[in-house]
């Protein structure tokens, strides 16, 4: 199975490291899927260069910035960063005002559905999480000049410690603009997945390095990697990225798709992959049935799952 293959790869890459963080070099952008798998095992992340064609990038970028402008005009929830109260007091007010989150991207345009269904993303997710992963959320982060950076964290902070040896979630990041050291590109600690613990504030920030990659790249980052949004020290550059967060099927998703998803998406012949990632198809999984059947009607006669 792909999940077992990934477990072996991670164990082999981490064999000579202790439970503490052992710094490694940031992987270089690559067009090779096999190199991406090797980079993920060694560093916890990979950069697939040119994952989006120029046409796909143009469509997605235009769609995103239009959605962001609509939220500004009509008061969307992501304005001024929308930082949760439980840690917002630790961040400068200027940070909030120079950062915009755009939520609910599946409802904002076809390019974002295509990102979720992208073959390279699905291959990497199946390799890392197994075949039944769920889309937890998909949103965008737009960092403007003056943004002073966010808090360092790992995405799977919701997982009780000690963490399992396998990542419980994977972030697939689509770069709508070039990510640089100056424009607020994500800062990462390559190899921090090997420590298998959350970062320690005030101690582990020294390991962060800028993730530098071209617009149109796909960055895959497992849920244990320490990272944060960088500071945007430019005078005139906005930096946008689309963050699609996927989890093992045992976890509740960040987005409640059954309430938030536009019903039209379900009426436009969605792919089986998308329906499964959203929980509308459960195949032979124990979780997510409706009275023992698939959540959505199918062309096949219904059959109850075997439970034992």
C-alpha positions as CSV (number, residue, x, y, z in Angstrom):
1,X,0.0,0.0,0.0
2,X,1.1,3.6,-0.6
3,X,0.8,4.5,3.0
4,X,3.1,1.7,4.1
5,X,5.6,2.7,1.3
6,X,5.6,6.3,2.7
7,X,6.1,5.1,6.3
8,X,9.2,3.1,5.2
9,X,10.6,6.1,3.3
10,X,10.1,8.4,6.3
11,X,11.7,5.9,8.7
12,X,14.7,5.4,6.4
13,X,15.2,9.2,6.0
14,X,15.0,9.8,9.8
15,X,17.0,6.7,10.9
16,X,20.1,8.8,11.9
17,X,18.2,11.6,13.6
18,X,17.1,12.0,17.2
19,X,13.7,13.2,18.4
20,X,15.0,16.7,18.2
21,X,15.1,18.8,15.1
22,X,18.0,18.1,12.7
23,X,18.2,20.9,10.1
24,X,18.3,19.9,6.4
25,X,18.4,21.9,3.3
26,X,15.3,23.2,1.6
27,X,14.5,21.0,-1.4
28,X,14.9,22.5,-4.8
29,X,11.9,22.9,-7.2
30,X,11.6,19.9,-9.4
31,X,9.4,18.6,-12.2
32,X,9.8,15.0,-11.1
33,X,7.2,13.2,-9.1
34,X,9.7,10.6,-7.8
35,X,12.0,13.4,-6.6
36,X,9.0,15.0,-4.8
37,X,8.4,11.7,-2.9
38,X,12.1,11.6,-1.9
39,X,12.0,15.2,-0.8
40,X,8.9,14.7,1.3
41,X,10.5,11.8,3.1
42,X,13.7,13.7,3.8
43,X,12.5,17.2,4.4
44,X,8.7,17.0,5.0
45,X,7.9,19.1,2.0
46,X,8.5,19.3,-1.8
47,X,8.1,21.9,-4.6
48,X,6.6,20.7,-7.9
49,X,7.6,23.4,-10.4
50,X,5.2,24.4,-13.1
51,X,2.3,22.3,-11.7
52,X,-0.1,24.8,-13.2
53,X,0.1,25.8,-16.8
54,X,0.4,29.6,-17.6
55,X,-3.3,29.5,-18.6
56,X,-4.4,27.7,-15.5
57,X,-2.3,30.1,-13.4
58,X,-3.8,33.2,-15.1
59,X,-7.4,31.9,-14.6
60,X,-6.8,31.0,-10.9
61,X,-5.0,34.2,-10.0
62,X,-7.7,36.4,-11.6
63,X,-10.4,34.4,-9.9
64,X,-8.7,34.7,-6.5
65,X,-8.0,38.4,-6.7
66,X,-11.6,39.0,-7.9
67,X,-12.9,37.1,-4.9
68,X,-10.7,39.0,-2.6
69,X,-11.9,42.3,-4.0
70,X,-15.5,41.2,-3.5
71,X,-14.8,40.4,0.1
72,X,-13.3,43.8,0.6
73,X,-16.4,45.5,-1.0
74,X,-19.0,43.4,0.7
75,X,-17.3,42.7,4.1
76,X,-16.1,39.1,3.8
77,X,-14.9,37.4,6.9
78,X,-11.3,37.3,6.0
79,X,-10.7,41.0,6.0
80,X,-7.8,42.3,8.1
81,X,-6.6,38.7,8.6
82,X,-9.5,37.6,10.8
83,X,-7.0,36.3,13.4
84,X,-8.7,34.1,16.1
85,X,-9.0,35.9,19.5
86,X,-7.1,33.2,21.4
87,X,-3.8,34.3,19.8
88,X,-4.5,37.5,18.0
89,X,-3.4,39.7,21.0
90,X,0.1,38.4,20.4
91,X,0.3,39.8,16.9
92,X,0.8,43.4,15.9
93,X,-2.3,45.3,14.7
94,X,-0.4,46.1,11.5
95,X,-0.1,42.3,10.8
96,X,-3.9,42.0,10.8
97,X,-4.4,44.9,8.5
98,X,-2.0,43.7,5.9
99,X,-3.2,40.1,5.6
100,X,-6.4,38.9,4.0
101,X,-7.9,35.4,4.1
102,X,-10.3,34.3,1.4
103,X,-12.5,31.5,2.6
104,X,-14.8,28.9,0.8
105,X,-12.8,28.8,-2.4
106,X,-14.7,25.8,-3.8
107,X,-17.7,28.2,-4.1
108,X,-15.6,31.0,-5.7
109,X,-14.6,29.4,-9.0
110,X,-13.8,26.3,-11.1
111,X,-10.0,26.8,-10.9
112,X,-10.1,25.9,-7.2
113,X,-12.0,22.7,-7.8
114,X,-9.4,21.8,-10.4
115,X,-6.7,22.4,-7.9
116,X,-8.3,19.9,-5.5
117,X,-8.7,17.4,-8.3
118,X,-5.2,17.9,-9.7
119,X,-3.6,14.5,-10.5
120,X,-0.3,15.4,-9.0
121,X,-1.9,16.5,-5.8
122,X,-4.1,13.4,-5.6
123,X,-1.1,11.2,-6.2
124,X,1.0,12.8,-3.4
125,X,-2.0,12.8,-1.0
126,X,-2.7,9.1,-1.6
127,X,1.0,8.4,-1.1
128,X,1.1,10.2,2.2
129,X,-2.3,9.8,3.7
130,X,-3.7,6.6,2.1
131,X,-6.7,6.4,-0.3
132,X,-9.5,7.9,2.0
133,X,-8.2,11.3,2.8
134,X,-10.6,14.2,3.2
135,X,-10.4,17.8,2.1
136,X,-10.6,19.7,5.4
137,X,-10.6,23.3,3.9
138,X,-9.4,25.4,1.0
139,X,-8.7,29.1,1.5
140,X,-6.3,31.7,0.3
141,X,-3.9,34.0,2.1
142,X,-2.9,37.3,0.6
143,X,-0.1,39.2,2.2
144,X,0.4,42.9,1.5
145,X,3.3,45.2,2.0
146,X,3.7,46.0,5.7
147,X,2.7,42.5,6.9
148,X,5.0,41.6,9.8
149,X,4.6,37.8,9.7
150,X,2.5,35.3,11.7
151,X,3.1,32.9,14.5
152,X,5.2,29.8,14.0
153,X,3.1,26.6,14.1
154,X,2.6,23.1,12.7
155,X,-0.8,22.5,11.0
156,X,-1.7,19.3,12.9
157,X,-1.7,21.1,16.3
158,X,-5.2,19.6,16.9
159,X,-3.6,16.1,17.2
160,X,-3.0,15.0,20.8
161,X,0.6,14.4,21.8
162,X,2.6,12.3,21.5
163,X,2.1,12.5,17.7
164,X,1.9,9.3,15.6
165,X,4.9,8.6,13.4
166,X,2.7,9.4,10.3
167,X,1.5,12.8,9.4
168,X,-2.2,13.3,10.1
169,X,-2.7,16.0,7.5
170,X,-1.0,17.4,4.4
171,X,-1.1,21.0,3.1
172,X,-1.1,21.4,-0.7
173,X,-0.1,25.0,-1.4
174,X,-0.7,26.6,-4.8
175,X,1.5,29.7,-5.5
176,X,-0.5,32.4,-7.3
177,X,2.5,34.8,-7.2
178,X,6.2,34.2,-6.9
179,X,7.2,33.4,-3.3
180,X,10.3,35.3,-2.2
181,X,12.1,36.2,1.0
182,X,10.9,39.7,0.7
183,X,7.2,39.5,-0.2
184,X,5.9,37.3,2.7
185,X,6.6,33.9,1.2
186,X,6.1,31.1,3.7
187,X,9.0,30.4,6.1
188,X,9.6,26.7,6.8
189,X,11.9,24.5,8.9
190,X,12.8,21.7,6.5
191,X,13.1,18.4,8.2
192,X,11.2,19.5,11.3
193,X,8.7,16.6,10.8
194,X,11.5,14.3,12.1
195,X,11.2,16.0,15.6
196,X,7.5,14.9,15.6
197,X,6.4,17.6,18.0
198,X,5.0,21.2,17.8
199,X,7.5,24.0,17.6
200,X,8.5,25.9,20.8
201,X,7.8,29.6,20.5
202,X,10.9,31.7,21.1
203,X,13.2,28.7,20.5
204,X,12.6,27.2,17.1
205,X,12.1,30.3,15.0
206,X,15.9,30.3,14.3
207,X,15.5,27.3,12.0
208,X,13.1,29.0,9.6
209,X,14.1,29.7,6.0
210,X,12.1,31.3,3.2
211,X,10.4,29.1,0.7
212,X,11.3,30.5,-2.6
213,X,9.4,29.3,-5.7
214,X,7.8,30.5,-8.9
215,X,4.1,31.2,-9.3
216,X,2.3,28.2,-10.6
217,X,4.3,25.8,-8.3
218,X,2.6,23.3,-6.1
219,X,4.1,22.9,-2.6
220,X,3.2,19.8,-0.6
221,X,3.9,20.1,3.1
222,X,3.1,17.5,5.7
223,X,1.3,18.5,8.9
224,X,4.2,18.3,11.2
225,X,6.4,20.8,9.5
226,X,7.0,24.1,11.4
227,X,6.2,27.2,9.4
228,X,4.7,30.6,9.3
229,X,3.8,33.4,6.9
230,X,6.8,35.6,6.4
231,X,7.0,39.4,6.6
232,X,6.3,41.4,3.4
233,X,9.0,44.1,3.3
234,X,8.3,45.1,-0.2
235,X,6.7,48.4,-1.1
236,X,4.3,47.3,-3.9
237,X,4.0,43.4,-4.0
238,X,1.1,41.3,-2.8
239,X,1.8,37.6,-2.3
240,X,-1.1,35.2,-2.7
241,X,-1.2,31.4,-2.0
242,X,-4.1,28.9,-2.0
243,X,-3.9,26.5,0.9
244,X,-5.8,23.2,0.6
245,X,-5.6,21.3,3.8
246,X,-6.3,17.5,3.8
247,X,-6.6,15.1,6.7
248,X,-6.9,11.5,7.5
249,X,-10.6,10.4,7.5
250,X,-10.7,10.0,11.3
251,X,-10.6,13.8,11.8
252,X,-13.4,16.3,11.6
253,X,-12.9,18.8,8.7
254,X,-12.3,22.5,9.3
255,X,-15.0,23.4,6.8
256,X,-18.5,22.0,7.2
257,X,-19.1,21.1,3.6
258,X,-22.7,19.9,4.1
259,X,-23.6,23.5,5.1
260,X,-21.2,25.6,3.2
261,X,-20.9,24.0,-0.3
262,X,-22.9,25.6,-3.1
263,X,-25.5,22.9,-4.1
264,X,-24.8,23.7,-7.7
265,X,-21.4,22.0,-7.4
266,X,-23.1,18.7,-6.6
267,X,-25.4,19.2,-9.6
268,X,-22.6,19.7,-12.2
269,X,-21.4,16.1,-12.4
270,X,-18.7,16.3,-9.9
271,X,-15.9,13.8,-10.0
272,X,-15.9,10.7,-7.7
273,X,-12.6,12.0,-6.2
274,X,-14.2,15.3,-5.2
275,X,-17.3,13.7,-3.7
276,X,-15.1,11.3,-1.7
277,X,-12.9,14.2,-0.4
278,X,-15.9,16.1,0.7
279,X,-17.6,13.2,2.4
280,X,-20.4,12.7,0.0
281,X,-19.1,9.3,-1.1
282,X,-17.7,7.0,1.6
283,X,-17.1,3.7,-0.4
284,X,-16.4,1.0,2.1
285,X,-15.4,3.4,5.0
286,X,-17.1,3.0,8.4
287,X,-17.6,6.7,8.8
288,X,-20.0,9.1,7.1
289,X,-22.9,6.8,6.0
290,X,-26.6,7.9,6.1
291,X,-28.7,5.1,7.6
292,X,-26.0,2.7,6.4
293,X,-26.0,3.9,2.8
294,X,-23.9,6.2,0.7
295,X,-24.8,9.9,1.4
296,X,-25.7,10.6,-2.2
297,X,-27.9,8.4,-4.4
298,X,-26.0,6.3,-7.0
299,X,-26.9,4.5,-10.1
300,X,-26.2,1.2,-8.4
301,X,-28.5,-0.5,-6.0
302,X,-27.7,0.5,-2.4
303,X,-25.8,-1.9,-0.2
304,X,-25.0,-1.6,3.5
305,X,-21.3,-1.7,4.5
306,X,-20.0,-4.7,6.2
307,X,-19.2,-4.0,9.9
308,X,-17.9,-7.3,11.0
